[in-house]
Amino acid sequence: MRKLSLLAAAATSFLLTTTASAGTTVIYAARIITDPAKPPQGPSTVIVTDNRISAVTPGRSPAPDGAEVIDLGDKTLLPGLIDLHVHLTGDPGGDYRNAAVEPNEWGVVVGVKNARITLRAGFTTVREAGSGQYTAYSLRRGTDEGVIEGPRIIAAGPALSIVGGHGDVTGFREDIHDVLDDGYTCTGPVECAEKVRKASRAGANVIKITATGGVLSQQGRGLEGHFTTPELQSIADTAHSLGLKVMAHAHGARGIEAAAAAGIDTIDHGTFADDTALKVMKAKGSYLVPTLMAFEGIRERLGKGIYTPTVEEKVRMTMGHVGQAVTRAKAMGVPVAFGTDAGVFEHGRNAGEFALLVKAGLTPREALASATTVAAAALSMESEIGRIAPGMSADMIAVSGDPLADITALEKVDWVMARGRIAD
């Protein structure tokens, strides 16, 4: 039996990626949060066999012969975190005109960097919320196969949008639009159904739509609804018939209401959600994914010549409302799931969202649940991720302190295991 301290485990992580996945790993922790809904446990042993959790026992159980042993000392072990809204293939502050000069392949290069950073920040599953054609799919395959270090990726690929709306190529001459267009704009329910099927055929795990105007696009006609009700219904019905969920970028209240009424599964951003929109979300079972960190990243860049006047005007219109939807959603019983819009701010800062959620009214326990059990349920993956329990994927992190007492403890992650592989 070979014993490795936490530091030794980090130093030999790449080798352990292979050895741990092939056999048994025993993990000792001083405290463990198996599920945010349950009280923390004291010293515990977690056994991982062939990349899955096979046992969770109190105390320090003997390790089987030949097992890899990880002693986390006085750390708290908890489930790997889930971020439902990231853009791994982009970094903040880029000029929108870069779309005309950078090939999609560059997004894969950037994505490899950001996938590694995101995993080390404790996020073992992410939902990639819009990228160039095939870039996120390439990253997904790379992390699935262990070729690159990164989280499990639920990938949308290019977002569906209306012609000239948020998500479409705007700000260029029409002949340039024709060259840059990925082919995912649609008009009318029939064409929108076709584009959902096209995204499914290309490899999307989830359908992303831009249901309203957006803050950071050159489209300058407000933040309300873009798609018609028949278009939204067609998108939702077609995606669901294919076994796919739909995530909607949505800011304006009436656009949120229309998207939820059509059966869209998650409302991302939800900035101006009012009681009427939230009532429809609750009735339809839509989740709110607030992405509060996105506005922190925007705030840091406001007035510095990074954004165009069109964007700055929309930013100033939005800032005073950030976080209010979370407070209302909690009061009305709408589930709040964790998402950050990483890429609008620097990747790796994702856990800053927790403190913002608590500031908006969630308890630390509710905030942690939003990134574990609630996010897993939003993905319909609650039997795979979000908890530490036998049969679950071996996705775990370790931090100092108790995040249920101080949520900022999650901003510094000391150890990560994703799908049985130990990250550096």
C-alpha positions as CSV (number, residue, x, y, z in Angstrom):
1,M,0.0,0.0,0.0
2,R,1.4,3.4,-1.0
3,K,0.4,6.5,1.0
4,L,0.4,9.9,-0.6
5,S,0.0,13.2,1.2
6,L,-2.0,15.9,-0.4
7,L,1.1,17.6,-1.8
8,A,2.5,14.4,-3.1
9,A,-0.8,13.7,-4.8
10,A,-0.6,17.0,-6.6
11,A,3.0,16.5,-7.7
12,T,2.2,13.1,-9.2
13,S,-1.3,13.9,-10.5
14,F,-0.6,13.0,-14.2
15,L,0.6,9.5,-13.3
16,L,-2.4,9.1,-11.0
17,T,-4.7,10.0,-13.8
18,T,-3.9,6.6,-15.2
19,T,-3.3,4.5,-12.1
20,A,-6.3,5.7,-10.1
21,S,-8.7,5.2,-13.0
22,A,-7.6,1.6,-13.5
23,G,-8.1,0.5,-9.9
24,T,-9.0,1.6,-6.4
25,T,-8.3,4.9,-4.6
26,V,-9.0,5.5,-0.9
27,I,-9.5,9.1,0.3
28,Y,-9.4,10.2,3.9
29,A,-10.9,13.5,4.9
30,A,-11.4,15.2,8.3
31,R,-14.9,16.5,7.2
32,I,-17.2,15.5,4.4
33,I,-20.3,17.1,2.9
34,T,-22.0,14.4,0.9
35,D,-25.1,16.4,0.1
36,P,-25.7,20.1,1.0
37,A,-29.2,19.1,2.4
38,K,-27.5,16.9,5.0
39,P,-25.3,17.8,8.0
40,P,-21.5,17.5,7.5
41,Q,-19.9,14.4,8.7
42,G,-16.7,14.0,10.7
43,P,-13.6,12.0,9.7
44,S,-14.6,9.8,6.8
45,T,-13.3,7.4,4.1
46,V,-14.4,7.5,0.5
47,I,-13.4,4.6,-1.8
48,V,-13.3,5.1,-5.5
49,T,-13.3,2.0,-7.8
50,D,-13.0,2.3,-11.6
51,N,-13.8,6.1,-11.5
52,R,-17.0,5.7,-9.4
53,I,-17.6,6.1,-5.7
54,S,-18.0,2.6,-4.3
55,A,-18.2,3.3,-0.5
56,V,-18.5,6.2,2.0
57,T,-17.9,5.2,5.6
58,P,-17.3,7.1,8.8
59,G,-13.9,7.0,10.4
60,R,-10.7,5.9,8.8
61,S,-11.3,2.5,7.2
62,P,-8.4,0.3,6.2
63,A,-7.4,0.6,2.6
64,P,-7.4,-2.5,0.4
65,D,-4.0,-3.9,-0.6
66,G,-2.7,-2.2,-3.7
67,A,-5.0,0.8,-3.4
68,E,-3.8,4.4,-3.9
69,V,-4.3,6.3,-0.7
70,I,-5.0,10.1,-0.6
71,D,-4.9,11.7,2.9
72,L,-6.5,15.1,2.8
73,G,-5.5,15.9,6.3
74,D,-7.9,18.5,7.9
75,K,-9.6,19.4,4.6
76,T,-13.4,19.3,3.9
77,L,-14.3,17.0,1.1
78,L,-17.5,17.8,-0.9
79,P,-19.0,17.1,-4.3
80,G,-17.4,18.6,-7.4
81,L,-19.0,21.9,-8.4
82,I,-21.2,22.4,-11.5
83,D,-21.3,25.7,-13.6
84,L,-24.3,25.7,-16.0
85,H,-23.1,28.7,-18.0
86,V,-19.5,29.0,-19.3
87,H,-17.8,30.0,-22.5
88,L,-14.6,28.0,-22.4
89,T,-13.5,29.1,-25.9
90,G,-13.4,32.8,-25.1
91,D,-11.7,35.2,-22.8
92,P,-13.0,38.6,-21.6
93,G,-12.4,41.9,-23.3
94,G,-12.0,40.7,-26.9
95,D,-13.0,43.0,-29.8
96,Y,-16.1,41.7,-31.5
97,R,-14.3,42.2,-34.8
98,N,-12.0,39.4,-33.9
99,A,-14.6,37.1,-35.3
100,A,-13.5,38.2,-38.8
101,V,-9.8,37.3,-38.3
102,E,-9.6,34.5,-35.8
103,P,-10.3,30.9,-37.0
104,N,-12.6,28.7,-34.9
105,E,-9.6,26.5,-34.3
106,W,-8.2,29.2,-32.1
107,G,-11.2,28.7,-29.8
108,V,-10.0,25.2,-29.1
109,V,-6.6,26.5,-28.1
110,V,-8.1,29.0,-25.7
111,G,-10.5,26.4,-24.5
112,V,-7.8,23.9,-23.5
113,K,-6.3,26.6,-21.3
114,N,-9.6,27.5,-19.8
115,A,-10.8,24.0,-19.2
116,R,-7.7,23.3,-17.1
117,I,-8.2,26.5,-15.1
118,T,-11.8,25.8,-14.6
119,L,-11.2,22.3,-13.3
120,R,-8.5,23.5,-10.9
121,A,-11.1,26.0,-9.5
122,G,-13.2,23.0,-8.4
123,F,-15.7,22.8,-11.3
124,T,-15.9,19.2,-12.4
125,T,-18.9,19.7,-14.8
126,V,-19.8,22.7,-16.9
127,R,-22.4,23.5,-19.5
128,E,-20.7,25.2,-22.4
129,A,-23.2,27.9,-23.4
130,G,-22.3,28.8,-26.9
131,S,-19.2,28.5,-29.0
132,G,-18.0,28.3,-32.6
133,Q,-19.0,25.3,-34.7
134,Y,-17.4,22.1,-33.2
135,T,-15.0,23.9,-30.9
136,A,-16.8,22.9,-27.7
137,Y,-17.4,19.5,-29.1
138,S,-13.7,19.0,-29.6
139,L,-13.0,20.1,-26.0
140,R,-15.7,17.8,-24.8
141,R,-14.1,14.8,-26.4
142,G,-10.7,15.9,-25.1
143,T,-11.8,15.9,-21.5
144,D,-14.0,12.8,-21.9
145,E,-11.0,10.8,-23.1
146,G,-8.5,12.4,-20.7
147,V,-6.4,13.8,-23.5
148,I,-6.7,17.3,-21.9
149,E,-7.3,18.2,-18.3
150,G,-10.7,19.7,-17.8
151,P,-14.3,19.2,-16.5
152,R,-17.1,17.1,-18.0
153,I,-18.5,19.4,-20.7
154,I,-22.2,19.6,-21.6
155,A,-21.9,21.4,-24.9
156,A,-24.4,23.5,-26.9
157,G,-22.3,24.6,-29.8
158,P,-23.6,27.7,-31.7
159,A,-26.7,29.4,-30.2
160,L,-29.9,29.7,-32.1
161,S,-30.9,33.3,-32.7
162,I,-33.1,35.5,-34.8
163,V,-31.6,37.2,-37.8
164,G,-29.9,40.4,-36.5
165,G,-30.5,39.6,-32.9
166,H,-28.2,38.7,-30.0
167,G,-26.2,35.7,-30.9
168,D,-26.2,36.5,-34.6
169,V,-23.2,38.1,-36.3
170,T,-23.8,41.8,-36.2
171,G,-21.7,44.9,-36.7
172,F,-20.2,43.9,-40.1
173,R,-21.1,44.5,-43.7
174,E,-23.6,42.1,-45.1
175,D,-21.1,40.2,-47.2
176,I,-19.0,39.6,-44.1
177,H,-22.1,38.4,-42.3
178,D,-22.6,35.8,-45.0
179,V,-19.1,34.4,-44.5
180,L,-19.1,34.4,-40.7
181,D,-22.7,33.0,-40.3
182,D,-22.7,29.5,-38.6
183,G,-26.1,28.9,-40.0
184,Y,-28.1,28.8,-36.7
185,T,-30.4,31.9,-37.2
186,C,-34.1,31.0,-37.9
187,T,-37.4,32.7,-38.8
188,G,-40.7,30.9,-38.2
189,P,-41.4,27.7,-36.3
190,V,-40.5,25.3,-39.2
191,E,-37.1,26.8,-39.8
192,C,-36.4,26.9,-36.0
193,A,-37.3,23.2,-35.7
194,E,-34.9,22.5,-38.5
195,K,-32.1,24.4,-36.7
196,V,-32.7,22.5,-33.5
197,R,-32.3,19.2,-35.5
198,K,-29.2,20.5,-37.2
199,A,-27.6,21.3,-33.8
200,S,-28.6,17.8,-32.5
201,R,-27.0,16.2,-35.6
202,A,-23.8,18.2,-35.1
203,G,-23.5,16.9,-31.6
204,A,-25.1,19.3,-29.2
205,N,-25.9,18.0,-25.7
206,V,-28.2,21.0,-25.1
207,I,-29.9,23.6,-27.3
208,K,-28.9,27.2,-26.5
209,I,-31.1,30.1,-27.7
210,T,-30.9,33.8,-27.3
211,A,-34.5,34.5,-26.3
212,T,-34.0,38.2,-25.8
213,G,-31.5,41.0,-26.6
214,G,-28.1,40.8,-25.0
215,V,-25.9,43.2,-23.1
216,L,-22.6,42.5,-24.9
217,S,-23.7,42.2,-28.5
218,Q,-23.7,45.0,-31.1
219,Q,-27.4,44.5,-31.5
220,G,-28.7,47.7,-29.9
221,R,-32.5,47.3,-29.8
222,G,-33.1,46.6,-26.1
223,L,-33.2,43.5,-24.0
224,E,-36.7,42.2,-24.6
225,G,-38.0,39.1,-26.4
226,H,-36.7,38.1,-29.9
227,F,-38.4,34.9,-30.9
228,T,-42.2,34.7,-31.4
229,T,-44.3,32.4,-29.3
230,P,-44.7,29.8,-32.1
231,E,-40.9,29.9,-32.7
232,L,-40.2,29.3,-29.0
233,Q,-42.7,26.5,-28.8
234,S,-41.3,24.9,-31.8
235,I,-37.8,25.0,-30.4
236,A,-38.8,23.6,-27.1
237,D,-41.0,20.8,-28.5
238,T,-38.4,19.8,-31.1
239,A,-35.5,19.7,-28.6
240,H,-37.6,17.7,-26.1
241,S,-38.6,15.2,-28.8
242,L,-34.9,14.6,-29.3
243,G,-34.2,14.2,-25.6
244,L,-32.4,17.6,-25.4
245,K,-33.0,20.4,-22.9
246,V,-33.1,24.1,-23.9
247,M,-31.2,26.9,-22.2
248,A,-32.3,30.5,-22.9
249,H,-30.2,33.6,-22.7
250,A,-33.0,36.0,-21.4
251,H,-32.9,39.4,-19.8
252,G,-36.2,41.2,-20.3
253,A,-39.3,40.2,-18.2
254,R,-41.7,39.5,-21.1
255,G,-39.0,37.6,-23.0
256,I,-38.4,35.4,-19.9
257,E,-42.1,34.9,-19.5
258,A,-42.6,33.8,-23.1
259,A,-39.6,31.4,-23.0
260,A,-40.8,29.8,-19.8
261,A,-44.3,29.5,-21.1
262,A,-43.0,27.6,-24.1
263,G,-41.3,25.1,-21.8
264,I,-37.7,26.3,-22.0
265,D,-35.8,24.4,-19.2
266,T,-33.4,27.1,-17.9
267,I,-33.6,30.9,-18.0
268,D,-30.0,32.2,-18.0
269,H,-29.3,35.7,-16.6
270,G,-33.0,36.4,-15.9
271,T,-32.0,40.0,-15.0
272,F,-35.4,41.7,-15.2
273,A,-37.6,38.8,-14.1
274,D,-40.7,40.1,-12.4
275,D,-43.3,38.3,-10.4
276,T,-45.4,37.5,-13.5
277,A,-42.4,35.9,-15.3
278,L,-41.4,34.0,-12.2
279,K,-44.9,32.6,-11.7
280,V,-44.7,31.1,-15.2
281,M,-41.2,29.8,-14.5
282,K,-42.5,28.1,-11.3
283,A,-45.5,26.6,-13.1
284,K,-43.4,25.3,-15.9
285,G,-40.5,24.0,-13.8
286,S,-37.9,26.4,-15.4
287,Y,-34.7,27.0,-13.4
288,L,-33.1,30.4,-13.0
289,V,-29.4,30.5,-13.7
290,P,-28.5,34.1,-12.6
291,T,-24.8,34.5,-13.8
292,L,-24.1,37.3,-11.3
293,M,-20.4,37.1,-11.8
294,A,-20.8,38.2,-15.5
295,F,-21.9,41.6,-14.3
296,E,-18.9,41.8,-11.9
297,G,-16.7,41.2,-15.0
298,I,-18.6,43.8,-17.0
299,R,-18.5,46.3,-14.1
300,E,-14.7,46.0,-13.9
301,R,-14.4,46.9,-17.6
302,L,-17.0,49.6,-17.8
303,G,-15.8,53.1,-18.9
304,K,-12.4,51.9,-20.0
305,G,-12.9,51.9,-23.7
306,I,-13.3,48.1,-23.8
307,Y,-16.9,48.1,-24.8
308,T,-18.5,50.1,-27.7
309,P,-21.0,52.9,-26.9
310,T,-23.9,50.5,-27.9
311,V,-22.8,48.0,-25.3
312,E,-22.0,50.5,-22.6
313,E,-25.6,52.0,-22.9
314,K,-27.1,48.5,-22.3
315,V,-24.7,47.8,-19.4
316,R,-25.8,51.0,-17.6
317,M,-29.4,50.1,-18.2
318,T,-28.9,46.7,-16.5
319,M,-26.6,47.2,-13.6
320,G,-29.1,48.4,-11.0
321,H,-31.2,45.3,-11.4
322,V,-28.5,42.6,-11.0
323,G,-29.3,40.1,-8.2
324,Q,-32.9,41.2,-7.7
325,A,-34.3,38.2,-9.7
326,V,-32.5,35.8,-7.3
327,T,-34.2,37.4,-4.3
328,R,-37.6,37.2,-6.0
329,A,-37.0,33.6,-7.2
330,K,-36.2,32.3,-3.8
331,A,-39.3,34.0,-2.3
332,M,-41.5,32.4,-5.0
333,G,-40.0,28.9,-4.9
334,V,-38.3,29.0,-8.3
335,P,-35.1,26.8,-8.2
336,V,-31.9,28.8,-8.5
337,A,-29.1,26.8,-10.3
338,F,-25.5,27.9,-10.4
339,G,-24.0,29.5,-13.6
340,T,-21.5,32.3,-14.1
341,D,-21.0,33.2,-17.7
342,A,-17.3,32.7,-17.3
343,G,-15.6,34.1,-20.3
344,V,-17.2,37.5,-19.7
345,F,-14.9,37.5,-16.7
346,E,-11.7,35.5,-16.3
347,H,-12.0,31.8,-16.1
348,G,-11.1,30.4,-12.7
349,R,-13.0,33.0,-10.8
350,N,-16.3,31.1,-11.1
351,A,-16.6,30.5,-7.3
352,G,-17.0,34.2,-6.8
353,E,-20.7,33.6,-7.7
354,F,-21.3,31.9,-4.4
355,A,-20.8,35.1,-2.3
356,L,-23.0,37.1,-4.8
357,L,-25.8,34.5,-4.4
358,V,-25.6,34.8,-0.6
359,K,-25.7,38.5,-0.9
360,A,-28.8,38.2,-3.0
361,G,-30.6,36.1,-0.3
362,L,-29.5,32.5,-0.5
363,T,-28.1,30.8,2.5
364,P,-24.6,29.2,2.1
365,R,-26.3,25.8,2.1
366,E,-28.7,26.9,-0.7
367,A,-25.8,28.4,-2.6
368,L,-23.8,25.2,-2.4
369,A,-26.8,23.2,-3.4
370,S,-27.3,25.5,-6.5
371,A,-23.9,24.2,-7.8
372,T,-24.3,20.6,-6.8
373,T,-27.7,18.9,-6.3
374,V,-29.8,21.6,-8.0
375,A,-27.5,22.0,-11.0
376,A,-27.4,18.3,-11.4
377,A,-31.2,18.1,-11.4
378,A,-31.3,20.9,-14.0
379,L,-29.2,18.7,-16.2
380,S,-31.2,15.5,-15.3
381,M,-27.9,14.1,-14.1
382,E,-28.8,13.8,-10.4
383,S,-28.0,10.1,-10.3
384,E,-24.5,10.8,-11.8
385,I,-23.2,14.0,-10.2
386,G,-23.8,16.5,-7.4
387,R,-23.5,14.2,-4.4
388,I,-20.9,12.0,-2.8
389,A,-22.6,8.6,-2.6
390,P,-22.0,5.0,-3.8
391,G,-22.6,4.7,-7.5
392,M,-22.0,8.3,-8.3
393,S,-19.2,9.6,-10.6
394,A,-16.0,10.2,-8.6
395,D,-16.3,14.1,-8.8
396,M,-15.0,15.6,-5.6
397,I,-13.1,18.6,-4.3
398,A,-11.4,19.5,-1.0
399,V,-11.2,22.9,0.6
400,S,-10.0,24.4,3.9
401,G,-12.7,25.4,6.4
402,D,-16.4,24.9,6.2
403,P,-18.2,26.3,3.2
404,L,-21.6,26.0,5.0
405,A,-20.3,28.5,7.5
406,D,-18.2,30.6,5.2
407,I,-19.1,30.3,1.5
408,T,-15.9,32.0,0.4
409,A,-14.0,28.9,1.4
410,L,-15.0,27.6,-2.1
411,E,-12.9,30.3,-3.8
412,K,-9.7,28.4,-3.0
413,V,-9.8,24.7,-3.9
414,D,-6.9,22.5,-2.7
415,W,-7.7,19.2,-4.4
416,V,-9.8,18.0,-7.3
417,M,-10.9,14.6,-8.6
418,A,-13.0,14.6,-11.8
419,R,-14.4,11.2,-13.0
420,G,-11.8,9.4,-10.9
421,R,-8.9,11.4,-12.3
422,I,-6.9,13.6,-9.9
423,A,-6.2,17.1,-11.2
424,D,-2.9,18.8,-10.7
